[in-house]
Amino acid sequence: MTGASGTMTSVDTASSTGLVVLAVDDEKPALDELAFLLSRQESVAEVSTASDATTALRRLQHPAGPGVPAVDAVFLDINMPGLDGMELAGILSNFARPPAVVFVTAHDDRALAAFDLGAVDYLLKPLREERLAESLRRIVSAGRQSEPQDAVASDEIIPVELAGTTTLVQRSSVGWVEAEGDYARLHTTSGSHLVRIPISTLESRWGSSGFLRVHRSFLVSLALVTGIRSVGSGLVVCLRADGALPATELPVSRRHTRELKDRLVRGPLQSWSSR
């Protein structure tokens, strides 16, 4: 599959439709294994390999040639001589239509940096076939192989580190966020997760995706809100149960009351009265 450094080859797959994938690793055994496992996946139509990031970049910048398809996804090692995987991913992020990037590495301490670069997934060696299949499902479900970058499904992925394991949490699974100092606890349909991200950062990033700050300590998904009610001299917002998330009530601070009512009550009423 791969010869001397700087070479690129293609691997035929059994499927005639699907993703065009580029595997990049400077270690031949690892590259051969990755290409083989990718070629076994039904969602993959073609696998090319490159033994260094510079060769990979040439393929990605110049896919020209009749019958040479553009690459949909790059499965990329991090530590390589010359241009490394992180640097290549940074360059790809500036493409008008960047391919999906999945890191495949033996190092578990670069996940946060990888996702900051927009990586779809972060796989640890030795590679497990079921995790590889999950990465491909993420790429396919986002429609990256056929849609422009601005049309890709907008569900954000948050990497969560726990006991040396990186878990990927989808924003759509989050019911509410609770501030814990400079950290934030994500309450999700699969459990709670502590992340090293301030709640103010999540508020600014997720505000356009249906999340609203209701208290200095709480950010909620409006999709789960069933109502608001008075408790003593204040208000609480009621959230329905969803998966592992129990039905709950969270306090609403005075400074956030008006915006919450605008989003939940006044806005819908105005839309009905204008019909």
LUMFI-947753 format. One line per 3 residues: their letters; for each residue z, x, y of C-alpha. Coordinates in steps of 0.2 Angstrom, whole numbers, plus 5000, padded with zeros to 4 digits. Layout:
# residues N
a = Z:X:Y | ...
//
This chain:
# residues 275
mtg = 5000:5000:5000 | 5005:5013:5013 | 4999:5031:5013
asg = 5004:5045:5025 | 5013:5042:5041 | 5003:5032:5053
tmt = 4993:5022:5041 | 4991:5004:5039 | 4985:4994:5024
svd = 4984:4976:5019 | 4990:4967:5004 | 4981:4951:4997
tas = 4992:4936:4994 | 4990:4921:4983 | 4989:4909:4998
stg = 4974:4906:5008 | 4983:4898:5023 | 4999:4902:5031
lvv = 5007:4916:5041 | 4999:4933:5045 | 5013:4946:5043
lav = 5015:4964:5048 | 5029:4974:5039 | 5034:4990:5048
dde = 5045:5004:5040 | 5044:5023:5039 | 5052:5024:5022
kpa = 5038:5020:5009 | 5049:5013:4995 | 5057:5001:5008
lde = 5040:4996:5015 | 5033:4993:4998 | 5047:4982:4993
laf = 5046:4972:5009 | 5027:4970:5008 | 5029:4964:4989
lls = 5043:4951:4993 | 5033:4945:5008 | 5017:4943:4997
rqe = 5027:4932:4985 | 5031:4919:4998 | 5020:4903:4999
sva = 5021:4902:5018 | 5013:4920:5019 | 4994:4921:5019
evs = 4992:4940:5022 | 5003:4955:5023 | 4999:4971:5033
tas = 5010:4986:5033 | 5012:5000:5045 | 5022:5016:5042
dat = 5028:5018:5060 | 5030:5008:5076 | 5016:5016:5085
tal = 5003:5012:5072 | 5010:4994:5072 | 5008:4993:5091
rrl = 4990:4997:5090 | 4987:4984:5077 | 4996:4971:5088
qhp = 4988:4976:5104 | 4970:4977:5097 | 4968:4964:5083
agp = 4949:4964:5088 | 4936:4963:5075 | 4927:4949:5066
gvp = 4939:4941:5053 | 4954:4951:5059 | 4968:4938:5062
avd = 4981:4940:5075 | 4999:4944:5068 | 5011:4929:5068
avf = 5027:4938:5063 | 5033:4956:5062 | 5046:4962:5050
ldi = 5053:4978:5057 | 5065:4992:5053 | 5075:4999:5068
nmp = 5078:5017:5065 | 5061:5026:5064 | 5055:5042:5072
gld = 5046:5041:5088 | 5045:5023:5094 | 5059:5014:5086
gme = 5060:4996:5081 | 5071:4990:5096 | 5058:4998:5108
lag = 5044:4990:5099 | 5052:4973:5100 | 5055:4976:5119
ils = 5036:4979:5121 | 5031:4964:5111 | 5042:4953:5121
nfa = 5031:4956:5136 | 5015:4950:5126 | 5008:4934:5133
rpp = 5010:4927:5115 | 5022:4938:5106 | 5023:4937:5087
avv = 5040:4932:5080 | 5051:4947:5076 | 5063:4949:5061
fvt = 5073:4965:5060 | 5075:4972:5042 | 5088:4986:5043
ahd = 5103:4994:5034 | 5113:4994:5050 | 5124:4979:5054
dra = 5129:4984:5071 | 5113:4980:5081 | 5112:4961:5078
laa = 5117:4956:5096 | 5105:4968:5104 | 5091:4962:5092
fdl = 5094:4944:5097 | 5094:4948:5115 | 5076:4954:5112
gav = 5072:4937:5106 | 5072:4941:5087 | 5071:4926:5076
dyl = 5082:4934:5062 | 5091:4950:5057 | 5091:4954:5039
lkp = 5101:4968:5030 | 5095:4979:5017 | 5095:4978:5002
lre = 5084:4963:5006 | 5088:4947:4997 | 5073:4936:4993
erl = 5082:4920:4998 | 5086:4927:5015 | 5068:4932:5018
aes = 5062:4915:5013 | 5075:4908:5026 | 5067:4919:5040
lrr = 5050:4913:5036 | 5056:4895:5036 | 5063:4898:5053
ivs = 5046:4905:5059 | 5036:4891:5051 | 5047:4877:5058
agr = 5045:4884:5076 | 5026:4883:5074 | 5024:4901:5080
qse = 5009:4904:5070 | 4999:4891:5079 | 5007:4887:5096
pqd = 5008:4896:5112 | 5025:4904:5116 | 5030:4891:5129
ava = 5028:4877:5116 | 5039:4885:5103 | 5054:4874:5098
sde = 5068:4877:5110 | 5083:4877:5098 | 5092:4893:5102
iip = 5100:4904:5089 | 5117:4912:5092 | 5122:4927:5081
vel = 5140:4926:5075 | 5149:4941:5068 | 5163:4938:5055
agt = 5170:4952:5043 | 5154:4962:5044 | 5143:4947:5041
ttl = 5131:4940:5054 | 5129:4921:5053 | 5115:4913:5063
vqr = 5121:4897:5072 | 5109:4885:5079 | 5113:4877:5096
ssv = 5108:4860:5090 | 5123:4861:5078 | 5136:4864:5092
gwv = 5146:4848:5097 | 5157:4857:5110 | 5162:4874:5116
eae = 5180:4879:5120 | 5184:4893:5131 | 5196:4906:5124
gdy = 5198:4919:5138 | 5182:4929:5139 | 5176:4922:5123
arl = 5170:4905:5118 | 5173:4895:5102 | 5158:4885:5096
htt = 5163:4869:5087 | 5148:4866:5075 | 5143:4854:5061
sgs = 5147:4868:5049 | 5164:4874:5057 | 5170:4884:5072
hlv = 5164:4901:5077 | 5171:4913:5090 | 5158:4922:5100
rip = 5159:4936:5113 | 5151:4926:5126 | 5160:4918:5142
ist = 5158:4899:5142 | 5151:4900:5160 | 5136:4910:5152
les = 5133:4896:5139 | 5135:4883:5153 | 5121:4891:5163
rwg = 5110:4894:5148 | 5112:4877:5140 | 5113:4865:5155
ssg = 5095:4861:5153 | 5097:4857:5135 | 5109:4843:5135
flr = 5126:4852:5138 | 5138:4848:5152 | 5154:4856:5158
vhr = 5167:4843:5158 | 5182:4855:5161 | 5186:4873:5164
sfl = 5189:4875:5145 | 5176:4863:5138 | 5157:4862:5137
vsl = 5150:4847:5128 | 5134:4841:5120 | 5129:4825:5128
alv = 5120:4819:5112 | 5137:4817:5104 | 5146:4808:5118
tgi = 5150:4789:5115 | 5159:4785:5131 | 5173:4790:5143
rsv = 5190:4782:5145 | 5205:4783:5157 | 5221:4791:5150
gsg = 5235:4790:5163 | 5228:4797:5179 | 5214:4806:5171
lvv = 5198:4804:5160 | 5193:4809:5143 | 5176:4810:5135
clr = 5174:4803:5118 | 5163:4813:5105 | 5157:4805:5089
adg = 5159:4814:5072 | 5145:4824:5066 | 5145:4834:5049
alp = 5161:4845:5049 | 5164:4840:5067 | 5178:4826:5068
ate = 5177:4813:5082 | 5187:4820:5096 | 5192:4817:5114
lpv = 5192:4830:5127 | 5199:4831:5145 | 5188:4829:5160
srr = 5193:4838:5175 | 5193:4829:5192 | 5179:4841:5199
htr = 5168:4837:5184 | 5170:4818:5184 | 5157:4814:5196
elk = 5143:4823:5187 | 5148:4817:5170 | 5148:4799:5176
drl = 5131:4802:5185 | 5124:4809:5168 | 5131:4795:5157
vrg = 5132:4780:5168 | 5123:4780:5184 | 5107:4789:5178
plq = 5104:4776:5164 | 5108:4761:5175 | 5095:4767:5188
sws = 5082:4770:5175 | 5085:4752:5168 | 5085:4744:5186
sr = 5068:4752:5190 | 5059:4744:5176
//
